């Protein structure tokens, strides 16, 4: 929607001059590792230093990019112009913005600037990446986007563009004064680190990094030889070797856990969730501070999760799915885990803020098909028999204890799992809960449902069951909301009522 | 009381949870003591099959349900014939090379007969599947949106509310043009089911459905 205002009314703006520093810095970082290699591992050949000349075009490019990048905040949209040879102009209407993320590393904070990512519901990457803006400019931008949005969502039901294009400046919504909804204390952050298995992932990443430097065979050979240098394994009795191994494993486990705690501390330190009118804003990070903004209206799916460790401490976590870009940015992590860890007694009040339509007290749960347990037991039985018949030929008979015990464990697991599965529907929300060991509660508003399907596989038909699946915007396809093992008549009723309600509720991203 | 696994198991068997009576002050979404809808022990024989099978295609209640254009089946047949012909040519080349390299009547019979049998089997098999699929395919367009039923083994009913349609494509390949049919793909903002394909529509019908789905009452911000 091109505005009819004379262009000079709103001046074009440039990025903060510190942008130059950061974009040169990021290209320098790209050259740093190869550069160090040249310095330390190079053959001392002069020509290798000439390679560093690649740095000069990178600097020139950064300068050109800075000089040609302009943006403008109109009444209802953000305009961005960039490019030298190919001129680019991008219009992002405010009411299409899904979320705004802010990233500040320590250097950013020192200069009081931030990298801003603006996401709409398109594609895999952010719609606009502004590196970097001064904090003042960011605040102004947020305010403008929110002002436009609150006009679009509260006062107009049908045609938001109509109202937004009126010339009157919309009075800024109470955006600057947020109300803290949830603040995570330091001990909670440490607890989260301690009970999440994040350490293994870090170790894996570290391993991958080492592998990049040096093929794995060399590495393990190196470790072996260095241990061999310290102690001669042959001289130590077997029993001591076992104890030593166990101690080593324990140390490693503690180290992993410490890694996890450290990760949580760096990532989530000072986590706080604020409510600014209709928007939720989260902020966290020890060194690099990340701040994400999600309009409440734009939450597509809400999850409440509980791992066994969380249950031990009576905690739960709340996660949301938005339709914004799917890139794996650090900001997204903080935005998705809208409440990383909280005592379950505080859950109702938080849910009331995050998703007021959901009134968990009113949910009436409908269990799955009574034969589900029998069906899932049958699956385990088949799997275990197949495994056993494989083992029969390959291994001595006592190994058959493995599939046998697996069968017992599987059946116990199935029993609890089936008991935990249930769905509930209110006028505005469909809720589903599943899992006994890892528990998950899922809530989708009818207005966010894209398509509904009723499915039955040959197995379903044999057991007279049916599956209802719901597709929503955003998130990976793996997190599709599926309700399997339903009684056919219930599935059909649910399908019909979901369709009726989804069709009646208009979808506003 | 919320963490009792026994009660979790019990609730699946349908007794109304104890939470129904006394309001649980400590809300626990996972607790099985939450209110559970009592099992209306539906008699098992009474539970209808999930989808009306082909016999009830003439279900008087569901008059609006439309089959695909019959030309779709003919197009499939022709498509399979072309595929078979392509396979036949490839097979012929290989067979001739094989036989010429070491000529014998026995080899000729085995390779020729086997190849022919495979081709016939392929053509008949794909045709049979296309028939079954055609019979199971149906769709319904109404004020609220589009509903597609399909699937030979994995039955499914997909429902797309009209307001969720982002954009549509009507595409016509050479075969489809020859038979005067078209495929309609409907795109939503979803993820796993973001594009729904409805093939085998008469060309005019496809355009009509498209216009209906994209109808003029989408002034509100659907995107």
Interface residues (C-beta under 8 A of the other chain):
Chain A: X95 X96 X121 X152 X157 X158 X159 X160 X161 X304 X306 X311 X316 X323 X344 X345 X347 X348 X360 X361 X363 X364 X365 X366 X367 X368 X370 X372 X373 X415 X416 X418 X419 X420 X421 X422 X433 X436 X439 X441 X449 X450 X451 X452 X453 X454 X455 X456 X457 X458 X460 X461 X464 X466 X469 X471 X472 X473 X474 X475 X476 X477 X480 X487 X488 X489 X491 X492 X495 X498 X499 X500 X502 X503 X506 X507 X508 X509
Chain B: X3 X5 X8 X9 X10 X11 X12 X13 X14 X17 X23 X26 X27 X28 X29 X30 X32 X34 X35 X36 X37 X39 X42 X44 X47 X48 X49 X50 X51 X144 X145 X147 X151 X153 X154 X155 X156 X157 X158 X159 X160 X161 X162 X163 X164 X188 X189 X190 X191 X192 X193 X194 X196 X219 X220 X221 X222 X223
